Amino acid sequence: MKQIHAPVHLLLWLLVLAFGASTTLAADTSQAAYDEAKALRNAGRLDEAERAARELTQARGTAFGGADKRTIEAWQLLVTVYARQGRREDYEAQLRALVPAITKAYGPTHRETLTYQTHLMAAILLQGQTAEACEMSRSLIPILTRELGPEDKTTLVARKNYAASLWLLNQVEESETQHRQIIPLLTRICGAEDRETLMCQGCFGTTLLKLGKHAEAEKVFRSILPINVRVFGSTHQESVKARCHLAGALLEQKKWEESEALYREALPLCDLTYGPEGETTLRTQACYIQVLIALNRNKEAKEYCLRLLPVATRVLGPDDNSTQHTRAALDRLK
């Protein structure tokens, strides 16, 4: 068999395998090979881990079939490597093929099946396929609640992702309701400093901002910002977003000085995390201009506008709100 390297080819190859097993062992299918690939992943040697897990998945698939639990074990390892590599498209594509294989091997209501369906839902959401993720959540959550229990972490994570999908679909009132229900459960079951809890609180804070509940949003982000920095690190997206959103909540309440200080801290972090032309970086700069104008620091504000406007026009588009606000600010400052 020709050696296959591209993930999309591996995906198609494994789908073919699901229809039947070969009787010939093509390569090492041992537990030792699995343990070695897992050790490479755990050591952060992800390129080597990806190659080892891919070859093991191919070997076991050839020997045992695509829906055999031994193949699935290797395939699951490969998927976790893609997740750690940040290869979102490959991660989603592999999960779409893996979930039917797991369902066939374990049954539709087995914990393993339901867990990987939840992973797939999250992957779809991350890829921006929000309506599909929301619909999948609606159908999956009752099954998770019945089979795993309402306080199982997998159930709670699915509900967290459902609340996030509602926010992304601009169904903010329902998103707020879901967040208010799920955050106490996540906090009690998983802990106040669990990553899922913190991400859920961050999404809740942005929901409050969208609803104009700026004082409550300020309270949320003021609470989670130091925890995010400790748990995720100062340059992680969750920490940077919390800092930006806290500054934004203060801006909306005309607490100019503290908002300016937070934005000034956030801007270099945005550059590091999202890049100088990242969407979050540009929107944060546009908000910072508003604060500078409110503080009568018009010379600085004009300099920022002149730098930001051509980049925002090119990256965000001329009709984007941040671009339009920057253009209007520059017109006022001329």
C-alpha positions as CSV (number, residue, x, y, z in Angstrom):
1,M,0.0,0.0,0.0
2,K,1.2,3.5,-0.9
3,Q,2.4,5.5,2.2
4,I,-0.2,8.2,2.9
5,H,0.8,11.4,4.6
6,A,-2.0,14.0,4.0
7,P,-4.7,13.9,6.8
8,V,-7.5,14.2,4.2
9,H,-6.2,11.0,2.5
10,L,-5.9,9.3,5.8
11,L,-9.5,10.2,6.5
12,L,-10.7,8.7,3.2
13,W,-8.5,5.6,3.7
14,L,-10.0,5.0,7.2
15,L,-13.5,5.4,5.9
16,V,-12.8,2.6,3.4
17,L,-11.4,0.5,6.2
18,A,-14.6,0.7,8.1
19,F,-16.3,-1.7,5.6
20,G,-14.0,-4.5,6.4
21,A,-10.7,-5.7,7.8
22,S,-7.6,-7.0,6.1
23,T,-6.1,-10.3,7.2
24,T,-2.5,-9.2,6.8
25,L,-0.6,-7.1,9.3
26,A,1.1,-4.3,7.5
27,A,3.1,-2.8,10.4
28,D,3.6,-2.8,14.1
29,T,0.2,-2.8,15.8
30,S,1.4,-3.5,19.4
31,Q,0.6,-1.8,22.6
32,A,4.3,-0.8,22.8
33,A,3.8,1.2,19.5
34,Y,0.8,2.9,21.0
35,D,2.6,3.7,24.3
36,E,5.6,5.2,22.3
37,A,3.3,7.4,20.2
38,K,1.5,8.6,23.4
39,A,4.8,9.3,25.1
40,L,5.8,11.5,22.2
41,R,2.6,13.4,22.4
42,N,2.9,13.9,26.1
43,A,6.5,15.1,25.7
44,G,5.3,17.8,23.2
45,R,7.1,16.2,20.3
46,L,3.9,16.6,18.2
47,D,5.3,16.1,14.7
48,E,6.8,12.8,15.7
49,A,3.7,11.8,17.7
50,E,1.5,12.6,14.6
51,R,3.6,10.4,12.4
52,A,3.7,7.6,14.9
53,A,-0.1,7.8,15.7
54,R,-0.9,7.9,12.0
55,E,1.2,4.9,11.1
56,L,-0.3,3.0,14.0
57,T,-3.8,3.9,13.0
58,Q,-3.1,2.7,9.5
59,A,-1.5,-0.5,10.7
60,R,-4.3,-1.4,13.1
61,G,-7.0,-0.4,10.5
62,T,-5.4,-2.7,8.0
63,A,-5.2,-5.5,10.5
64,F,-8.4,-5.2,12.4
65,G,-10.8,-2.9,10.5
66,G,-11.7,0.8,11.0
67,A,-14.4,0.1,13.6
68,D,-12.3,-2.2,15.8
69,K,-11.6,-0.8,19.3
70,R,-7.9,-1.2,18.8
71,T,-8.0,0.9,15.7
72,I,-10.2,3.4,17.4
73,E,-7.7,3.7,20.3
74,A,-4.9,4.7,17.9
75,W,-7.2,7.0,15.9
76,Q,-8.3,8.8,19.1
77,L,-4.6,9.4,19.9
78,L,-4.1,10.8,16.5
79,V,-7.0,13.2,16.9
80,T,-5.7,14.4,20.2
81,V,-2.3,15.2,18.5
82,Y,-4.1,17.2,15.9
83,A,-5.9,19.1,18.6
84,R,-2.6,20.0,20.4
85,Q,-1.1,21.0,17.0
86,G,-4.0,23.5,16.6
87,R,-5.0,21.8,13.3
88,R,-8.6,22.6,13.6
89,E,-9.7,21.6,10.1
90,D,-8.0,18.2,10.4
91,Y,-9.3,17.8,13.9
92,E,-12.9,18.3,12.8
93,A,-12.6,16.2,9.7
94,Q,-11.1,13.3,11.6
95,L,-13.8,13.5,14.3
96,R,-16.5,13.5,11.7
97,A,-15.2,10.1,10.5
98,L,-14.2,8.8,13.9
99,V,-17.6,9.3,15.6
100,P,-19.5,6.8,13.4
101,A,-16.7,4.3,14.0
102,I,-16.9,4.7,17.7
103,T,-20.7,4.5,17.5
104,K,-20.4,1.2,15.6
105,A,-17.9,-0.2,18.1
106,Y,-19.4,0.9,21.4
107,G,-23.1,1.7,20.7
108,P,-25.0,5.0,20.3
109,T,-25.4,5.7,24.1
110,H,-22.0,4.5,25.4
111,R,-20.0,7.1,27.2
112,E,-17.2,6.9,24.7
113,T,-19.6,7.7,21.8
114,L,-21.3,10.5,23.7
115,T,-18.0,12.0,24.7
116,Y,-16.7,12.1,21.2
117,Q,-19.9,13.5,19.9
118,T,-19.4,16.3,22.3
119,H,-15.8,16.8,21.1
120,L,-17.2,17.0,17.5
121,M,-19.8,19.5,18.5
122,A,-17.1,21.7,20.0
123,A,-14.9,21.3,16.9
124,I,-17.7,22.3,14.6
125,L,-18.3,25.4,16.8
126,L,-14.6,26.4,16.6
127,Q,-14.7,26.1,12.9
128,G,-17.5,28.7,12.8
129,Q,-20.3,26.4,11.8
130,T,-22.4,27.8,14.5
131,A,-25.9,26.8,13.4
132,E,-24.9,23.2,12.9
133,A,-23.2,23.1,16.4
134,C,-26.3,24.6,18.0
135,E,-28.6,22.1,16.4
136,M,-26.3,19.3,17.3
137,S,-26.3,20.6,20.9
138,R,-30.1,20.6,21.1
139,S,-30.3,17.0,20.1
140,L,-27.4,15.8,22.1
141,I,-27.9,17.4,25.5
142,P,-31.1,15.5,26.4
143,I,-29.3,12.2,25.6
144,L,-26.2,13.2,27.7
145,T,-28.5,14.2,30.5
146,R,-30.3,10.9,30.5
147,E,-27.3,8.6,29.9
148,L,-24.5,10.4,31.8
149,G,-26.5,12.5,34.2
150,P,-27.1,16.3,34.4
151,E,-24.0,16.9,36.5
152,D,-21.5,14.9,34.4
153,K,-18.7,17.1,33.1
154,T,-19.4,16.0,29.5
155,T,-23.0,17.1,29.8
156,L,-22.0,20.4,31.4
157,V,-19.4,21.1,28.6
158,A,-22.1,20.4,26.0
159,R,-24.4,22.9,27.7
160,K,-21.6,25.4,27.9
161,N,-21.0,25.1,24.1
162,Y,-24.7,25.4,23.5
163,A,-24.8,28.7,25.4
164,A,-21.8,29.9,23.4
165,S,-23.5,28.9,20.1
166,L,-26.6,30.9,21.1
167,W,-24.4,34.0,21.7
168,L,-22.7,33.6,18.3
169,L,-26.2,33.3,16.7
170,N,-27.1,36.6,18.4
171,Q,-29.8,34.8,20.5
172,V,-28.4,36.7,23.5
173,E,-31.3,36.5,25.9
174,E,-31.5,32.7,25.6
175,S,-27.7,32.6,25.9
176,E,-27.9,34.6,29.1
177,T,-30.4,32.2,30.5
178,Q,-28.3,29.2,29.7
179,H,-25.2,30.7,31.1
180,R,-26.9,31.6,34.4
181,Q,-28.0,28.0,34.7
182,I,-24.7,26.3,33.8
183,I,-22.1,28.5,35.6
184,P,-23.1,27.5,39.1
185,L,-23.0,23.8,38.1
186,L,-19.6,24.1,36.4
187,T,-18.3,25.9,39.4
188,R,-19.6,23.3,41.9
189,I,-18.7,20.2,39.8
190,C,-15.5,21.2,38.1
191,G,-14.2,24.0,40.3
192,A,-14.0,27.8,40.0
193,E,-10.6,27.6,38.3
194,D,-11.4,24.8,35.8
195,R,-10.8,25.9,32.3
196,E,-14.3,25.1,31.1
197,T,-15.7,27.1,34.0
198,L,-13.5,30.1,33.2
199,M,-14.3,30.0,29.5
200,C,-18.0,29.8,30.2
201,Q,-17.8,32.8,32.5
202,G,-15.9,34.7,29.8
203,C,-18.7,34.0,27.3
204,F,-21.3,35.0,29.9
205,G,-19.5,38.3,30.3
206,T,-19.5,39.0,26.6
207,T,-23.2,38.1,26.6
208,L,-23.8,40.7,29.3
209,L,-21.9,43.3,27.3
210,K,-24.1,42.6,24.3
211,L,-27.2,43.1,26.4
212,G,-25.9,46.4,27.7
213,K,-25.4,45.1,31.3
214,H,-22.0,46.7,31.6
215,A,-21.8,46.9,35.4
216,E,-22.5,43.1,35.8
217,A,-20.1,42.4,32.9
218,E,-17.4,44.4,34.7
219,K,-17.9,42.3,37.8
220,V,-17.6,39.1,35.8
221,F,-14.4,40.1,34.0
222,R,-12.8,41.7,37.1
223,S,-13.4,38.4,38.9
224,I,-12.0,36.0,36.2
225,L,-9.1,38.1,34.8
226,P,-6.5,37.3,37.6
227,I,-7.6,33.6,37.6
228,N,-7.3,33.5,33.8
229,V,-3.8,34.9,33.9
230,R,-2.8,32.3,36.6
231,V,-4.5,29.3,34.9
232,F,-4.0,30.1,31.2
233,G,-1.1,32.6,31.2
234,S,-1.1,36.3,30.4
235,T,-0.9,35.9,26.6
236,H,-3.6,33.2,26.3
237,Q,-6.7,34.3,24.3
238,E,-8.9,33.8,27.3
239,S,-6.8,36.2,29.4
240,V,-6.3,38.8,26.7
241,K,-10.0,38.8,25.9
242,A,-11.0,39.2,29.5
243,R,-8.6,42.2,29.9
244,C,-10.1,43.8,26.7
245,H,-13.7,43.1,27.7
246,L,-13.1,44.5,31.2
247,A,-11.6,47.7,29.6
248,G,-14.7,47.8,27.3
249,A,-17.1,47.4,30.2
250,L,-15.4,50.3,32.0
251,L,-15.4,52.4,28.8
252,E,-19.2,52.0,28.5
253,Q,-19.5,53.2,32.1
254,K,-17.3,56.2,31.4
255,K,-14.6,55.0,33.8
256,W,-12.0,56.4,31.4
257,E,-8.8,56.3,33.4
258,E,-9.0,52.7,34.4
259,S,-10.2,51.7,31.0
260,E,-7.3,53.5,29.4
261,A,-4.8,51.7,31.7
262,L,-6.3,48.3,30.9
263,Y,-6.3,48.9,27.1
264,R,-2.7,50.1,27.3
265,E,-1.8,46.8,29.0
266,A,-3.9,44.8,26.5
267,L,-2.6,46.2,23.3
268,P,0.9,44.6,23.4
269,L,-0.7,41.4,24.5
270,C,-3.0,41.5,21.5
271,D,0.0,41.9,19.2
272,L,1.6,38.9,20.8
273,T,-1.5,36.7,20.8
274,Y,-3.4,37.7,17.7
275,G,-0.7,39.5,15.6
276,P,-0.5,43.2,14.7
277,E,-3.3,42.8,12.2
278,G,-5.5,40.4,14.0
279,E,-9.1,41.2,14.2
280,T,-9.1,41.4,18.0
281,T,-6.0,43.6,17.9
282,L,-7.6,46.1,15.5
283,R,-10.9,46.3,17.4
284,T,-9.0,46.9,20.7
285,Q,-7.1,49.7,19.1
286,A,-10.4,51.2,17.8
287,C,-11.8,51.1,21.4
288,Y,-8.6,52.6,22.8
289,I,-9.0,55.6,20.4
290,Q,-12.4,56.2,22.0
291,V,-10.9,56.3,25.5
292,L,-8.1,58.7,24.4
293,I,-10.7,61.1,22.9
294,A,-12.7,60.9,26.1
295,L,-9.6,61.9,28.1
296,N,-8.8,64.8,25.6
297,R,-5.6,63.1,24.5
298,N,-6.5,64.1,20.9
299,K,-3.0,64.1,19.5
300,E,-2.4,60.5,20.5
301,A,-5.9,59.6,19.3
302,K,-5.2,61.1,15.9
303,E,-1.9,59.3,15.5
304,Y,-3.7,56.0,16.3
305,C,-6.4,56.8,13.8
306,L,-3.9,57.5,11.0
307,R,-2.1,54.2,11.7
308,L,-5.2,52.1,12.2
309,L,-7.6,53.3,9.5
310,P,-5.8,51.9,6.4
311,V,-5.2,48.5,8.1
312,A,-8.7,48.2,9.5
313,T,-10.1,49.1,6.1
314,R,-8.0,46.4,4.4
315,V,-8.4,43.7,7.1
316,L,-11.9,44.3,8.6
317,G,-13.4,46.0,5.6
318,P,-14.6,49.6,5.0
319,D,-18.1,48.9,6.4
320,D,-17.0,47.3,9.6
321,N,-18.1,49.1,12.8
322,S,-14.5,49.5,14.1
323,T,-13.4,50.9,10.7
324,Q,-16.3,53.3,10.6
325,H,-15.8,54.5,14.2
326,T,-12.1,55.1,13.5
327,R,-12.9,57.0,10.3
328,A,-15.5,59.1,12.2
329,A,-13.0,59.8,15.0
330,L,-10.4,60.9,12.6
331,D,-12.9,63.3,10.9
332,R,-13.7,64.8,14.3
333,L,-10.0,65.2,15.1
334,K,-9.0,67.0,11.9
